[in-house]
């Protein structure tokens, strides 16, 4: 009789342990599925952000493609703002692409290389925009 009671206790303990193991396995499986879904969502969002970054980069590259101003027909006017060159408004020759005549306001100091117009400066230094 005692052996039978011990056997029943062991059987019930074994069943309880098996039931707990199955519950743990189900919980672990559900958690793993949630983690995989989270990883998939994060990868999808990362791809969306990369596409947005690429689109913004391409848009920025397309916007910042200025063409140098042509040399004005009237050498007494600034190629950019068309201001008259006078005693207080000095004329500078663009030392870069366009070779136009520009005023102090419409030019950038290039140090020992002289001055150049803003468009030529932006083409040479795109990060300055």
N, CA, C and O atoms as a DFTB+ gen file, in Angstrom:
516 C
 N C O
     1  1       0.823      -1.188       0.000
     2  2       0.000       0.000       0.000
     3  2       0.869       1.253       0.000
     4  3       0.584       2.237      -0.684
     5  1       1.934       1.183       0.789
     6  2       2.816       2.346       0.852
     7  2       3.544       2.550      -0.474
     8  3       3.728       3.686      -0.913
     9  1       3.952       1.473      -1.104
    10  2       4.638       1.572      -2.391
    11  2       3.695       2.157      -3.440
    12  3       4.108       2.921      -4.312
    13  1       2.424       1.782      -3.336
    14  2       1.449       2.290      -4.283
    15  2       1.253       3.793      -4.077
    16  3       1.159       4.520      -5.066
    17  1       1.187       4.288      -2.848
    18  2       1.060       5.718      -2.564
    19  2       2.290       6.466      -3.055
    20  3       2.182       7.541      -3.644
    21  1       3.473       5.881      -2.806
    22  2       4.713       6.515      -3.312
    23  2       4.687       6.596      -4.837
    24  3       5.083       7.607      -5.416
    25  1       4.222       5.536      -5.479
    26  2       4.141       5.506      -6.946
    27  2       3.184       6.565      -7.469
    28  3       3.474       7.236      -8.460
    29  1       2.035       6.718      -6.798
    30  2       1.053       7.730      -7.209
    31  2       1.620       9.136      -7.024
    32  3       1.435      10.005      -7.877
    33  1       2.316       9.354      -5.899
    34  2       2.943      10.675      -5.682
    35  2       3.981      10.966      -6.758
    36  3       4.034      12.071      -7.297
    37  1       4.807       9.967      -7.068
    38  2       5.825      10.169      -8.111
    39  2       5.165      10.415      -9.470
    40  3       5.626      11.250     -10.248
    41  1       4.113       9.702      -9.740
    42  2       3.408       9.876     -11.020
    43  2       2.796      11.274     -11.103
    44  3       2.882      11.936     -12.138
    45  1       2.171      11.723      -9.994
    46  2       1.571      13.056     -10.012
    47  2       2.659      14.128     -10.091
    48  3       2.475      15.132     -10.779
    49  1       3.786      13.939      -9.403
    50  2       4.899      14.892      -9.482
    51  2       5.464      14.936     -10.901
    52  3       5.819      16.005     -11.399
    53  1       5.547      13.767     -11.552
    54  2       6.058      13.700     -12.924
    55  2       5.096      14.422     -13.876
    56  3       5.537      15.164     -14.753
    57  1       3.798      14.211     -13.711
    58  2       2.813      14.881     -14.557
    59  2       2.869      16.399     -14.380
    60  3       2.818      17.157     -15.349
    61  1       2.978      16.825     -13.105
    62  2       3.077      18.264     -12.820
    63  2       4.339      18.849     -13.465
    64  3       4.282      19.927     -14.056
    65  1       5.469      18.154     -13.359
    66  2       6.729      18.628     -13.954
    67  2       6.612      18.694     -15.476
    68  3       7.115      19.630     -16.098
    69  1       5.945      17.693     -16.083
    70  2       5.761      17.703     -17.535
    71  2       4.862      18.874     -17.958
    72  3       5.143      19.554     -18.946
    73  1       3.766      19.105     -17.191
    74  2       2.852      20.201     -17.492
    75  2       3.580      21.544     -17.395
    76  3       3.410      22.407     -18.257
    77  1       4.400      21.723     -16.335
    78  2       5.166      22.964     -16.171
    79  2       6.171      23.148     -17.304
    80  3       6.380      24.262     -17.786
    81  1       6.792      22.045     -17.723
    82  2       7.757      22.119     -18.831
    83  2       7.054      22.543     -20.122
    84  3       7.585      23.354     -20.879
    85  1       5.869      22.000     -20.373
    86  2       5.112      22.373     -21.570
    87  2       4.697      23.846     -21.520
    88  3       4.750      24.546     -22.532
    89  1       4.282      24.313     -20.332
    90  2       3.909      25.730     -20.188
    91  2       5.115      26.641     -20.421
    92  3       5.007      27.673     -21.083
    93  1       6.266      26.245     -19.866
    94  2       7.494      27.037     -20.086
    95  2       7.865      27.059     -21.567
    96  3       8.267      28.094     -22.101
    97  1       7.729      25.919     -22.218
    98  2       8.059      25.836     -23.647
    99  2       7.121      26.721     -24.467
   100  3       7.562      27.389     -25.402
   101  1       5.829      26.730     -24.123
   102  2       4.860      27.574     -24.837
   103  2       5.174      29.051     -24.603
   104  3       5.114      29.850     -25.538
   105  1       5.508      29.419     -23.367
   106  2       5.854      30.805     -23.053
   107  2       7.119      31.219     -23.801
   108  3       7.192      32.318     -24.351
   109  1       8.111      30.333     -23.819
   110  2       9.360      30.622     -24.519
   111  2       9.114      30.781     -26.024
   112  3       9.690      31.670     -26.652
   113  1       8.273      29.937     -26.600
   114  2       7.944      30.022     -28.027
   115  2       7.240      31.329     -28.363
   116  3       7.533      31.955     -29.381
   117  1       6.301      31.742     -27.495
   118  2       5.585      32.998     -27.731
   119  2       6.545      34.185     -27.637
   120  3       6.477      35.106     -28.451
   121  1       7.433      34.162     -26.653
   122  2       8.416      35.247     -26.496
   123  2       9.360      35.305     -27.704
   124  3       9.699      36.382     -28.194
   125  1       9.771      34.131     -28.167
   126  2      10.659      34.082     -29.332
   127  2       9.940      34.635     -30.572
   128  3      10.549      35.348     -31.370
   129  1       8.675      34.318     -30.733
   130  2       7.901      34.835     -31.869
   131  2       7.781      36.358     -31.789
   132  3       7.899      37.043     -32.805
   133  1       7.546      36.898     -30.569
   134  2       7.473      38.360     -30.399
   135  2       8.810      39.014     -30.739
   136  3       8.843      40.063     -31.381
   137  1       9.897      38.403     -30.317
   138  2      11.220      38.958     -30.613
   139  2      11.505      38.936     -32.108
   140  3      12.054      39.896     -32.648
   141  1      11.138      37.853     -32.781
   142  2      11.351      37.780     -34.233
   143  2      10.516      38.837     -34.962
   144  3      10.975      39.438     -35.933
   145  1       9.298      39.057     -34.489
   146  2       8.448      40.088     -35.091
   147  2       9.048      41.474     -34.871
   148  3       9.039      42.311     -35.774
   149  1       9.567      41.714     -33.669
   150  2      10.213      42.993     -33.375
   151  2      11.438      43.207     -34.264
   152  3      11.640      44.304     -34.785
   153  1      12.247      42.179     -34.438
   154  2      13.431      42.272     -35.304
   155  2      13.008      42.573     -36.742
   156  3      13.614      43.412     -37.410
   157  1      11.959      41.882     -37.218
   158  2      11.478      42.122     -38.584
   159  2      11.006      43.565     -38.744
   160  3      11.312      44.211     -39.746
   161  1      10.254      44.077     -37.753
   162  2       9.777      45.462     -37.803
   163  2      10.939      46.455     -37.778
   164  3      10.909      47.464     -38.483
   165  1      11.961      46.172     -36.969
   166  2      13.122      47.066     -36.890
   167  2      13.881      47.080     -38.217
   168  3      14.314      48.139     -38.669
   169  1      14.044      45.924     -38.836
   170  2      14.723      45.866     -40.141
   171  2      13.934      46.629     -41.193
   172  3      14.512      47.340     -42.015
   173  1      12.604      46.481     -41.169
   174  2      11.765      47.198     -42.131
   175  2      11.885      48.703     -41.923
   176  3      11.996      49.454     -42.892
   177  1      11.865      49.154     -40.663
   178  2      11.993      50.593     -40.378
   179  2      13.368      51.105     -40.792
   180  3      13.487      52.215     -41.311
   181  1      14.409      50.299     -40.566
   182  2      15.753      50.690     -40.977
   183  2      15.816      50.881     -42.490
   184  3      16.415      51.844     -42.969
   185  1      15.205      49.974     -43.241
   186  2      15.182      50.121     -44.701
   187  2      14.415      51.376     -45.118
   188  3      14.828      52.071     -46.046
   189  1      13.300      51.673     -44.440
   190  2      12.548      52.895     -44.749
   191  2      13.395      54.133     -44.499
   192  3      13.410      55.056     -45.313
   193  1      14.110      54.153     -43.360
   194  2      14.956      55.299     -43.039
   195  2      16.094      55.446     -44.046
   196  3      16.436      56.563     -44.435
   197  1      16.681      54.327     -44.471
   198  2      17.747      54.395     -45.476
   199  2      17.208      54.937     -46.800
   200  3      17.870      55.735     -47.463
   201  1      16.007      54.504     -47.182
   202  2      15.414      55.028     -48.423
   203  2      15.138      56.522     -48.311
   204  3      15.385      57.274     -49.253
   205  1      14.623      56.955     -47.155
   206  2      14.372      58.386     -46.942
   207  2      15.675      59.174     -47.001
   208  3      15.730      60.243     -47.609
   209  1      16.733      58.644     -46.364
   210  2      18.029      59.315     -46.380
   211  2      18.545      59.432     -47.799
   212  3      19.038      60.489     -48.195
   213  1      18.438      58.352     -48.576
   214  2      18.898      58.391     -49.963
   215  2      18.099      59.393     -50.790
   216  3      18.662      60.121     -51.609
   217  1      16.779      59.428     -50.572
   218  2      15.942      60.379     -51.324
   219  2      16.314      61.809     -50.969
   220  3      16.401      62.662     -51.853
   221  1      16.536      62.087     -49.685
   222  2      16.936      63.436     -49.278
   223  2      18.305      63.791     -49.827
   224  3      18.537      64.927     -50.243
   225  1      19.206      62.831     -49.831
   226  2      20.550      63.082     -50.368
   227  2      20.463      63.404     -51.852
   228  3      21.100      64.346     -52.323
   229  1      19.670      62.618     -52.597
   230  2      19.532      62.872     -54.030
   231  2      18.862      64.218     -54.278
   232  3      19.235      64.941     -55.202
   233  1      17.870      64.554     -53.449
   234  2      17.200      65.848     -53.596
   235  2      18.180      66.981     -53.334
   236  3      18.208      67.969     -54.068
   237  1      18.983      66.837     -52.288
   238  2      19.977      67.861     -51.959
   239  2      20.991      68.001     -53.085
   240  3      21.345      69.114     -53.473
   241  1      21.457      66.874     -53.609
   242  2      22.415      66.931     -54.714
   243  2      21.795      67.607     -55.926
   244  3      22.471      68.364     -56.623
   245  1      20.523      67.347     -56.187
   246  2      19.869      67.964     -57.345
   247  2      19.636      69.448     -57.170
   248  3      19.677      70.200     -58.144
   249  1      19.389      69.888     -55.934
   250  2      19.134      71.302     -55.677
   251  2      20.405      72.109     -55.816
   252  3      20.390      73.217     -56.353
   253  1      21.501      71.559     -55.337
   254  2      22.744      72.323     -55.281
   255  2      23.578      72.096     -56.538
   256  3      24.718      71.639     -56.456
   257  1      23.013      72.413     -57.695
   258  2      23.771      72.348     -58.943
   259  2      23.677      73.681     -59.664
   260  3      23.176      73.754     -60.787
   261  1      24.163      74.742     -59.013
   262  2      24.069      76.052     -59.660
   263  2      25.008      76.141     -60.865
   264  3      26.042      75.476     -60.933
   265  1      24.609      76.976     -61.791
   266  2      25.411      77.220     -62.984
   267  2      26.062      78.585     -62.814
   268  3      25.403      79.536     -62.395
   269  1      27.354      78.693     -63.135
   270  2      27.998      79.996     -62.991
   271  2      27.292      81.061     -63.823
   272  3      26.801      80.799     -64.921
   273  1      27.259      82.265     -63.269
   274  2      26.651      83.377     -63.978
   275  2      27.496      83.720     -65.201
   276  3      28.726      83.711     -65.133
   277  1      26.841      84.021     -66.313
   278  2      27.622      84.446     -67.474
   279  2      28.214      85.830     -67.228
   280  3      27.724      86.594     -66.397
   281  1      29.253      86.129     -67.951
   282  2      29.875      87.440     -67.831
   283  2      28.871      88.477     -68.318
   284  3      28.345      88.345     -69.423
   285  1      28.593      89.505     -67.520
   286  2      27.581      90.491     -67.941
   287  2      28.059      91.270     -69.161
   288  3      29.256      91.465     -69.375
   289  1      27.080      91.711     -69.956
   290  2      27.422      92.493     -71.143
   291  2      27.900      93.881     -70.761
   292  3      28.741      94.473     -71.439
   293  1      27.357      94.390     -69.673
   294  2      27.768      95.707     -69.201
   295  2      28.843      95.521     -68.144
   296  3      28.534      95.081     -67.037
   297  1      30.109      95.845     -68.451
   298  2      31.180      95.619     -67.482
   299  2      31.077      96.523     -66.262
   300  3      31.866      96.373     -65.329
   301  1      30.138      97.449     -66.238
   302  2      29.979      98.334     -65.099
   303  2      28.970      97.804     -64.080
   304  3      28.661      98.497     -63.112
   305  1      28.437      96.561     -64.283
   306  2      27.457      95.972     -63.370
   307  2      27.971      94.651     -62.805
   308  3      28.707      93.915     -63.463
   309  1      27.561      94.373     -61.567
   310  2      27.896      93.097     -60.935
   311  2      27.150      91.975     -61.661
   312  3      25.975      92.127     -61.994
   313  1      27.825      90.855     -61.905
   314  2      27.227      89.720     -62.611
   315  2      26.096      89.085     -61.804
   316  3      25.197      88.485     -62.393
   317  1      26.114      89.197     -60.485
   318  2      25.108      88.553     -59.636
   319  2      23.954      89.493     -59.281
   320  3      22.796      89.167     -59.544
   321  1      24.250      90.653     -58.690
   322  2      23.184      91.533     -58.186
   323  2      22.930      92.726     -59.104
   324  3      22.010      93.505     -58.853
   325  1      23.732      92.884     -60.168
   326  2      23.590      93.961     -61.159
   327  2      23.741      95.348     -60.546
   328  3      23.173      96.320     -61.043
   329  1      24.507      95.432     -59.467
   330  2      24.790      96.722     -58.836
   331  2      25.886      97.429     -59.642
   332  3      26.805      96.791     -60.154
   333  1      25.770      98.762     -59.746
   334  2      26.794      99.550     -60.440
   335  2      28.083      99.548     -59.635
   336  3      28.065      99.662     -58.409
   337  1      29.194      99.418     -60.335
   338  2      30.488      99.553     -59.673
   339  2      30.801     101.042     -59.576
   340  3      30.790     101.758     -60.577
   341  1      31.076     101.488     -58.377
   342  2      31.389     102.893     -58.140
   343  2      32.647     102.967     -57.308
   344  3      33.373     101.983     -57.168
   345  1      32.898     104.125     -56.762
   346  2      34.072     104.330     -55.940
   347  2      34.047     103.439     -54.696
   348  3      35.075     102.884     -54.307
   349  1      32.856     103.301     -54.066
   350  2      32.756     102.490     -52.848
   351  2      32.337     101.049     -53.130
   352  3      32.240     100.247     -52.201
   353  1      32.091     100.711     -54.371
   354  2      31.692      99.352     -54.741
   355  2      32.734      98.791     -55.687
   356  3      32.659      98.996     -56.898
   357  1      33.696      98.090     -55.139
   358  2      34.823      97.596     -55.920
   359  2      34.415      96.410     -56.780
   360  3      33.559      95.614     -56.392
   361  1      35.030      96.301     -57.943
   362  2      34.783      95.217     -58.885
   363  2      35.866      94.156     -58.699
   364  3      37.053      94.479     -58.633
   365  1      35.453      92.883     -58.614
   366  2      36.390      91.758     -58.505
   367  2      36.158      90.821     -59.678
   368  3      35.015      90.566     -60.059
   369  1      37.227      90.314     -60.243
   370  2      37.117      89.283     -61.273
   371  2      37.006      87.929     -60.566
   372  3      37.825      87.607     -59.705
   373  1      35.996      87.142     -60.930
   374  2      35.861      85.801     -60.351
   375  2      37.069      84.990     -60.791
   376  3      37.352      84.869     -61.983
   377  1      37.774      84.437     -59.817
   378  2      39.006      83.704     -60.126
   379  2      38.743      82.231     -60.424
   380  3      39.689      81.448     -60.503
   381  1      37.495      81.841     -60.590
   382  2      37.168      80.432     -60.824
   383  2      36.568      80.229     -62.208
   384  3      37.149      80.643     -63.211
   385  1      35.423      79.600     -62.256
   386  2      34.860      79.112     -63.512
   387  2      34.360      80.199     -64.458
   388  3      34.667      80.176     -65.650
   389  1      33.593      81.150     -63.931
   390  2      32.867      82.045     -64.834
   391  2      33.666      83.276     -65.261
   392  3      33.346      83.875     -66.288
   393  1      34.673      83.665     -64.522
   394  2      35.491      84.837     -64.832
   395  2      34.663      86.120     -64.892
   396  3      35.080      87.092     -65.521
   397  1      33.487      86.133     -64.242
   398  2      32.618      87.302     -64.251
   399  2      33.124      88.385     -63.304
   400  3      34.012      88.150     -62.485
   401  1      32.543      89.569     -63.434
   402  2      32.862      90.699     -62.558
   403  2      31.803      90.743     -61.466
   404  3      30.608      90.819     -61.753
   405  1      32.244      90.694     -60.210
   406  2      31.305      90.680     -59.087
   407  2      31.720      91.712     -58.046
   408  3      32.888      92.088     -57.950
   409  1      30.723      92.167     -57.258
   410  2      31.007      93.125     -56.195
   411  2      31.470      92.388     -54.933
   412  3      31.487      91.158     -54.902
   413  1      31.837      93.125     -53.921
   414  2      32.336      92.546     -52.675
   415  2      31.274      91.660     -52.015
   416  3      31.594      90.583     -51.512
   417  1      30.014      92.106     -52.016
   418  2      28.931      91.353     -51.381
   419  2      28.688      90.017     -52.072
   420  3      28.379      89.030     -51.405
   421  1      28.820      89.967     -53.372
   422  2      28.530      88.755     -54.156
   423  2      29.755      87.884     -54.367
   424  3      29.733      86.989     -55.212
   425  1      30.818      88.122     -53.621
   426  2      32.034      87.334     -53.810
   427  2      32.530      86.788     -52.480
   428  3      32.143      87.259     -51.411
   429  1      33.398      85.782     -52.571
   430  2      33.997      85.151     -51.396
   431  2      35.511      85.295     -51.491
   432  3      36.091      85.180     -52.571
   433  1      36.135      85.547     -50.358
   434  2      37.586      85.684     -50.314
   435  2      38.215      84.299     -50.358
   436  3      37.919      83.457     -49.510
   437  1      39.079      84.055     -51.334
   438  2      39.756      82.766     -51.474
   439  2      41.215      82.869     -51.036
   440  3      42.043      82.046     -51.427
   441  1      41.526      83.872     -50.231
   442  2      42.893      84.040     -49.746
   443  2      43.807      84.503     -50.853
   444  3      43.488      85.450     -51.571
   445  1      44.953      83.835     -50.999
   446  2      45.919      84.254     -52.017
   447  2      45.445      83.977     -53.435
   448  3      46.070      84.425     -54.397
   449  1      44.322      83.227     -53.577
   450  2      43.779      82.948     -54.898
   451  2      42.818      84.027     -55.365
   452  3      42.234      83.901     -56.441
   453  1      42.640      85.079     -54.589
   454  2      41.748      86.173     -54.960
   455  2      40.337      85.943     -54.455
   456  3      40.134      85.311     -53.419
   457  1      39.359      86.461     -55.195
   458  2      37.961      86.322     -54.824
   459  2      37.223      85.612     -55.947
   460  3      37.619      85.678     -57.111
   461  1      36.142      84.931     -55.578
   462  2      35.316      84.305     -56.613
   463  2      33.854      84.553     -56.265
   464  3      33.523      84.871     -55.123
   465  1      32.981      84.404     -57.264
   466  2      31.559      84.639     -57.030
   467  2      30.998      83.519     -56.153
   468  3      31.612      82.460     -56.018
   469  1      29.826      83.759     -55.559
   470  2      29.231      82.804     -54.617
   471  2      28.902      81.473     -55.272
   472  3      29.070      80.423     -54.651
   473  1      28.440      81.497     -56.509
   474  2      28.071      80.243     -57.183
   475  2      29.307      79.378     -57.403
   476  3      29.276      78.176     -57.139
   477  1      30.390      79.975     -57.882
   478  2      31.624      79.198     -58.087
   479  2      32.156      78.686     -56.749
   480  3      32.682      77.575     -56.676
   481  1      32.025      79.479     -55.703
   482  2      32.474      79.052     -54.374
   483  2      31.654      77.856     -53.892
   484  3      32.206      76.905     -53.340
   485  1      30.319      77.904     -54.101
   486  2      29.459      76.802     -53.666
   487  2      29.750      75.538     -54.460
   488  3      29.666      74.437     -53.915
   489  1      30.089      75.672     -55.736
   490  2      30.423      74.488     -56.526
   491  2      31.725      73.860     -56.028
   492  3      31.866      72.637     -56.013
   493  1      32.658      74.689     -55.628
   494  2      33.947      74.167     -55.138
   495  2      33.839      73.670     -53.706
   496  3      34.550      72.739     -53.330
   497  1      32.966      74.267     -52.893
   498  2      32.788      73.891     -51.485
   499  2      31.317      73.604     -51.222
   500  3      30.641      74.443     -50.626
   501  1      30.785      72.441     -51.647
   502  2      29.333      72.163     -51.512
   503  2      28.881      72.106     -50.047
   504  3      27.703      72.342     -49.782
   505  1      29.748      71.810     -49.100
   506  2      29.348      71.749     -47.696
   507  2      29.071      73.129     -47.131
   508  3      28.506      73.231     -46.042
   509  1      29.447      74.207     -47.833
   510  2      29.249      75.559     -47.338
   511  2      27.816      76.045     -47.515
   512  3      27.455      77.103     -46.999
   513  1      26.986      75.278     -48.247
   514  2      25.596      75.723     -48.494
   515  2      24.717      75.432     -47.317
   516  3      23.525      75.736     -47.346
